[in-house]
Amino acid sequence: MSPLFLFLGLPGGSEWLLIFFAVLLLFGGRKIPELMRGIGRGIREFNDARNKVTNELEEEIRDKKDKKELEKSN
């Protein structure tokens, strides 16, 4: 195992505090709620698009199965 691999884990408690303070310094207390709202909108749009693609694929699969069943019955 390489030493670099050891540094790729999830951040611990002190790292999260450091990240929080860096974000606070960079964006300021007033900008953080706007930043979080933007991130939330982005996640929601991504999930909506993913669900739409999944639904379209499932519908296409259902249609093909229905066509095969109709062809078998005729």
N, C-alpha and C positions, 0 to 999 in steps of 0.2 A: 504494500500500500504506500502510495506517495504521500509526503507531508502536505501537499496541496489539497489532497482529498479531505484531510482532517478539518480544513477551514471552510468547507462547503456546507456545513450543517445549518440548522435553523438558529436564528439569533436567540440568545438567552435574555435574562432579565436586564442586566446592565446594558446590553446592546440595544434593547428596545428603548430604554431611557435615553441613551445617546441619540438614537434615531429620532425620538420624539422631540428632544431639545433642538436638534438640527433643523427639523421641520418648523418648529416654533420660531427659531431665529430667521430662517429663510422666508417664511410666509407671513409671520406675525399672527397674533391672536385673532384678528378680525378676518383674515383670509382663510383660516383653517376650515370653518364651516362651509364656505363656498367650495373649497377644494374637495371636501368630503361629499358634498352634494353632487359635484361633477363626477367624482368616482362612482357614486351610487347610480347616477344616470347611465354612465358607461356600462356598468355591470348589468343593469336592467336591460339596456338595449342589446347587449351581447346575448343574454339569456333569452330574450324574445326572439332574436334571429335564430338562435340554436333550436328553440322549440318549433319555430315555423318550418325550418328545414326538416327536422325530425318528423313533424306531422305530414309534410308533403311526401317524404319518403315512405312513411307507413301507408298513406293513402294510395300511392302508386303501387305498392306491393299488394294491397287489398284489391285494387282494380285488376291487376294481372291475375291474381288467384281467381277472382270472379269470372274473368274471361276464359280461363282454362276450364273452370267448372261448367260453364255454358257450352264450350266446345265439346267436352266429354259427354254431356247430356244429349247433344244433337246428333 
